[in-house]
């Protein structure tokens, strides 16, 4: 077996996955903060209720 055969094809893929996970969590938190700033009328306009916001926490 040569050197090329033992090397992983994507050596930094684990770091990429961690970055994507943390970025998605950050985006979800940002969305939750934005939705919590809306009043009942604005939430109803986009088809949500105050109870739906508990799923974002």
MIDRENNU-255390 format. One record per residue: residue in three letters; x, y, z of N, C-alpha, C in turn; residue number from 1. Coordinates in Angstrom, 2 decimals. Layout:
N
<node res="ALA" n_x="X" n_y="Y" n_z="Z" ca_x="X" ca_y="Y" ca_z="Z" c_x="X" c_y="Y" c_z="Z" n="NUM"/>
...
//
This chain:
57
<node res="UNK" n_x="0.82" n_y="-1.17" n_z="0.00" ca_x="0.00" ca_y="0.00" ca_z="0.00" c_x="0.87" c_y="1.24" c_z="0.00" n="1"/>
<node res="UNK" n_x="0.56" n_y="2.12" n_z="-0.87" ca_x="1.33" ca_y="3.36" ca_z="-0.96" c_x="0.78" c_y="4.44" c_z="-0.05" n="2"/>
<node res="UNK" n_x="1.48" n_y="5.52" n_z="0.00" ca_x="1.09" ca_y="6.65" ca_z="0.84" c_x="-0.28" c_y="7.20" c_z="0.45" n="3"/>
<node res="UNK" n_x="-0.54" n_y="7.26" n_z="-0.84" ca_x="-1.79" ca_y="7.84" ca_z="-1.33" c_x="-3.00" c_y="7.00" c_z="-0.94" n="4"/>
<node res="UNK" n_x="-2.84" n_y="5.72" n_z="-0.79" ca_x="-3.96" ca_y="4.84" ca_z="-0.49" c_x="-4.40" c_y="4.94" c_z="0.97" n="5"/>
<node res="UNK" n_x="-3.52" n_y="5.33" n_z="1.86" ca_x="-3.85" ca_y="5.41" ca_z="3.27" c_x="-4.41" c_y="6.76" c_z="3.69" n="6"/>
<node res="UNK" n_x="-4.32" n_y="7.74" n_z="2.84" ca_x="-4.80" ca_y="9.07" ca_z="3.19" c_x="-6.31" c_y="9.17" c_z="3.03" n="7"/>
<node res="UNK" n_x="-6.99" n_y="9.83" n_z="3.95" ca_x="-8.43" ca_y="10.04" ca_z="3.77" c_x="-8.67" c_y="11.03" c_z="2.63" n="8"/>
<node res="UNK" n_x="-9.78" n_y="10.88" n_z="1.97" ca_x="-10.09" ca_y="11.74" ca_z="0.83" c_x="-10.50" c_y="13.14" c_z="1.27" n="9"/>
<node res="UNK" n_x="-11.13" n_y="13.24" n_z="2.44" ca_x="-11.58" ca_y="14.54" ca_z="2.95" c_x="-11.09" c_y="14.68" c_z="4.39" n="10"/>
<node res="UNK" n_x="-9.85" n_y="15.09" n_z="4.58" ca_x="-9.29" ca_y="15.10" ca_z="5.94" c_x="-9.95" c_y="16.10" c_z="6.87" n="11"/>
<node res="UNK" n_x="-10.51" n_y="17.19" n_z="6.35" ca_x="-11.10" ca_y="18.21" ca_z="7.22" c_x="-12.62" c_y="18.18" c_z="7.21" n="12"/>
<node res="UNK" n_x="-13.20" n_y="17.09" n_z="6.77" ca_x="-14.65" ca_y="17.00" ca_z="6.65" c_x="-15.32" c_y="17.10" c_z="8.02" n="13"/>
<node res="UNK" n_x="-14.69" n_y="16.59" n_z="9.06" ca_x="-15.24" ca_y="16.70" ca_z="10.42" c_x="-15.38" c_y="18.14" c_z="10.85" n="14"/>
<node res="UNK" n_x="-14.38" n_y="18.97" n_z="10.52" ca_x="-14.45" ca_y="20.38" ca_z="10.84" c_x="-15.56" c_y="21.08" c_z="10.06" n="15"/>
<node res="UNK" n_x="-15.74" n_y="20.67" n_z="8.83" ca_x="-16.82" ca_y="21.23" ca_z="8.00" c_x="-18.17" c_y="20.88" c_z="8.61" n="16"/>
<node res="UNK" n_x="-18.34" n_y="19.67" n_z="9.07" ca_x="-19.60" ca_y="19.26" ca_z="9.67" c_x="-19.88" c_y="20.02" c_z="10.97" n="17"/>
<node res="UNK" n_x="-18.85" n_y="20.22" n_z="11.78" ca_x="-19.02" ca_y="20.99" ca_z="13.01" c_x="-19.39" c_y="22.43" c_z="12.69" n="18"/>
<node res="UNK" n_x="-18.72" n_y="23.02" n_z="11.69" ca_x="-19.04" ca_y="24.39" ca_z="11.28" c_x="-20.49" c_y="24.49" c_z="10.80" n="19"/>
<node res="UNK" n_x="-20.93" n_y="23.55" n_z="9.99" ca_x="-22.31" ca_y="23.58" ca_z="9.48" c_x="-23.32" c_y="23.45" c_z="10.61" n="20"/>
<node res="UNK" n_x="-23.03" n_y="22.58" n_z="11.58" ca_x="-23.93" ca_y="22.39" ca_z="12.72" c_x="-24.04" c_y="23.68" c_z="13.54" n="21"/>
<node res="UNK" n_x="-22.89" n_y="24.29" n_z="13.84" ca_x="-22.91" ca_y="25.52" ca_z="14.63" c_x="-23.57" c_y="26.67" c_z="13.88" n="22"/>
<node res="UNK" n_x="-23.35" n_y="26.73" n_z="12.58" ca_x="-23.98" ca_y="27.78" ca_z="11.77" c_x="-25.49" c_y="27.60" c_z="11.74" n="23"/>
<node res="UNK" n_x="-25.96" n_y="26.37" n_z="11.61" ca_x="-27.39" ca_y="26.12" ca_z="11.59" c_x="-28.03" c_y="26.47" c_z="12.93" n="24"/>
<node res="UNK" n_x="-27.35" n_y="26.15" n_z="14.04" ca_x="-27.86" ca_y="26.51" ca_z="15.36" c_x="-27.95" c_y="28.03" c_z="15.50" n="25"/>
<node res="UNK" n_x="-26.93" n_y="28.75" n_z="15.00" ca_x="-26.93" ca_y="30.20" ca_z="15.07" c_x="-28.08" c_y="30.78" c_z="14.26" n="26"/>
<node res="UNK" n_x="-28.32" n_y="30.24" n_z="13.07" ca_x="-29.41" ca_y="30.73" ca_z="12.23" c_x="-30.76" c_y="30.44" c_z="12.89" n="27"/>
<node res="UNK" n_x="-30.91" n_y="29.28" n_z="13.52" ca_x="-32.16" ca_y="28.96" ca_z="14.21" c_x="-32.40" c_y="29.91" c_z="15.37" n="28"/>
<node res="UNK" n_x="-31.35" n_y="30.23" n_z="16.13" ca_x="-31.50" ca_y="31.18" ca_z="17.24" c_x="-31.86" c_y="32.57" c_z="16.74" n="29"/>
<node res="UNK" n_x="-31.26" n_y="32.97" n_z="15.63" ca_x="-31.56" ca_y="34.28" ca_z="15.06" c_x="-33.01" c_y="34.33" c_z="14.61" n="30"/>
<node res="UNK" n_x="-33.49" n_y="33.27" n_z="14.00" ca_x="-34.89" ca_y="33.20" ca_z="13.58" c_x="-35.82" c_y="33.26" c_z="14.77" n="31"/>
<node res="UNK" n_x="-35.48" n_y="32.54" n_z="15.84" ca_x="-36.31" ca_y="32.54" ca_z="17.05" c_x="-36.38" c_y="33.93" c_z="17.65" n="32"/>
<node res="UNK" n_x="-35.24" n_y="34.63" n_z="17.70" ca_x="-35.24" ca_y="35.99" ca_z="18.25" c_x="-36.10" c_y="36.92" c_z="17.41" n="33"/>
<node res="UNK" n_x="-36.05" n_y="36.77" n_z="16.12" ca_x="-36.85" ca_y="37.61" ca_z="15.23" c_x="-38.33" c_y="37.33" c_z="15.42" n="34"/>
<node res="UNK" n_x="-38.69" n_y="36.05" n_z="15.50" ca_x="-40.10" ca_y="35.70" ca_z="15.67" c_x="-40.63" c_y="36.12" c_z="17.02" n="35"/>
<node res="UNK" n_x="-39.81" n_y="36.08" n_z="18.05" ca_x="-40.27" ca_y="36.48" ca_z="19.37" c_x="-40.52" c_y="37.99" c_z="19.46" n="36"/>
<node res="UNK" n_x="-39.93" n_y="38.74" n_z="18.56" ca_x="-40.15" ca_y="40.17" ca_z="18.53" c_x="-41.44" c_y="40.58" c_z="17.85" n="37"/>
<node res="UNK" n_x="-42.13" n_y="39.64" n_z="17.23" ca_x="-43.37" ca_y="39.95" ca_z="16.53" c_x="-44.56" c_y="39.87" c_z="17.48" n="38"/>
<node res="UNK" n_x="-45.59" n_y="40.67" n_z="17.21" ca_x="-46.80" ca_y="40.58" ca_z="18.02" c_x="-47.75" c_y="39.53" c_z="17.45" n="39"/>
<node res="UNK" n_x="-48.88" n_y="39.33" n_z="18.11" ca_x="-49.82" ca_y="38.26" ca_z="17.71" c_x="-50.37" c_y="38.48" c_z="16.31" n="40"/>
<node res="UNK" n_x="-50.62" n_y="39.71" n_z="15.96" ca_x="-51.16" ca_y="40.01" ca_z="14.63" c_x="-50.15" c_y="39.66" c_z="13.53" n="41"/>
<node res="UNK" n_x="-48.91" n_y="40.03" n_z="13.75" ca_x="-47.88" ca_y="39.74" ca_z="12.76" c_x="-47.63" c_y="38.25" c_z="12.64" n="42"/>
<node res="UNK" n_x="-47.66" n_y="37.54" n_z="13.76" ca_x="-47.51" ca_y="36.08" ca_z="13.72" c_x="-48.66" c_y="35.43" c_z="12.95" n="43"/>
<node res="UNK" n_x="-49.86" n_y="35.93" n_z="13.18" ca_x="-51.02" ca_y="35.37" ca_z="12.49" c_x="-50.91" c_y="35.60" c_z="10.98" n="44"/>
<node res="UNK" n_x="-50.33" n_y="36.73" n_z="10.57" ca_x="-50.16" ca_y="37.01" ca_z="9.15" c_x="-49.26" c_y="35.99" c_z="8.45" n="45"/>
<node res="UNK" n_x="-48.30" n_y="35.46" n_z="9.18" ca_x="-47.41" ca_y="34.47" ca_z="8.56" c_x="-47.82" c_y="33.04" c_z="8.91" n="46"/>
<node res="UNK" n_x="-48.95" n_y="32.89" n_z="9.59" ca_x="-49.50" ca_y="31.56" ca_z="9.84" c_x="-48.95" c_y="30.87" c_z="11.09" n="47"/>
<node res="UNK" n_x="-48.53" n_y="31.64" n_z="12.07" ca_x="-48.01" ca_y="31.08" ca_z="13.31" c_x="-48.81" c_y="31.59" c_z="14.49" n="48"/>
<node res="UNK" n_x="-48.68" n_y="30.88" n_z="15.61" ca_x="-49.28" ca_y="31.35" ca_z="16.87" c_x="-48.16" c_y="31.47" c_z="17.89" n="49"/>
<node res="UNK" n_x="-48.50" n_y="32.01" n_z="19.04" ca_x="-47.50" ca_y="32.13" ca_z="20.12" c_x="-47.06" c_y="30.77" c_z="20.60" n="50"/>
<node res="UNK" n_x="-47.94" n_y="29.79" n_z="20.54" ca_x="-47.58" ca_y="28.42" ca_z="20.96" c_x="-46.58" c_y="27.80" c_z="20.01" n="51"/>
<node res="UNK" n_x="-46.61" n_y="28.16" n_z="18.75" ca_x="-45.66" ca_y="27.63" ca_z="17.78" c_x="-44.24" c_y="28.08" c_z="18.08" n="52"/>
<node res="UNK" n_x="-44.09" n_y="29.22" n_z="18.73" ca_x="-42.76" ca_y="29.74" ca_z="19.02" c_x="-42.04" c_y="28.90" c_z="20.07" n="53"/>
<node res="UNK" n_x="-42.78" n_y="28.15" n_z="20.86" ca_x="-42.13" ca_y="27.32" ca_z="21.88" c_x="-41.27" c_y="26.22" c_z="21.23" n="54"/>
<node res="UNK" n_x="-41.56" n_y="25.86" n_z="20.00" ca_x="-40.76" ca_y="24.84" ca_z="19.30" c_x="-39.41" c_y="25.39" c_z="18.88" n="55"/>
<node res="UNK" n_x="-39.25" n_y="26.70" n_z="18.81" ca_x="-38.01" ca_y="27.32" ca_z="18.37" c_x="-37.02" c_y="27.50" c_z="19.50" n="56"/>
<node res="UNK" n_x="-37.46" n_y="27.33" n_z="20.74" ca_x="-36.57" ca_y="27.55" ca_z="21.88" c_x="-35.67" c_y="26.38" c_z="22.12" n="57"/>
//
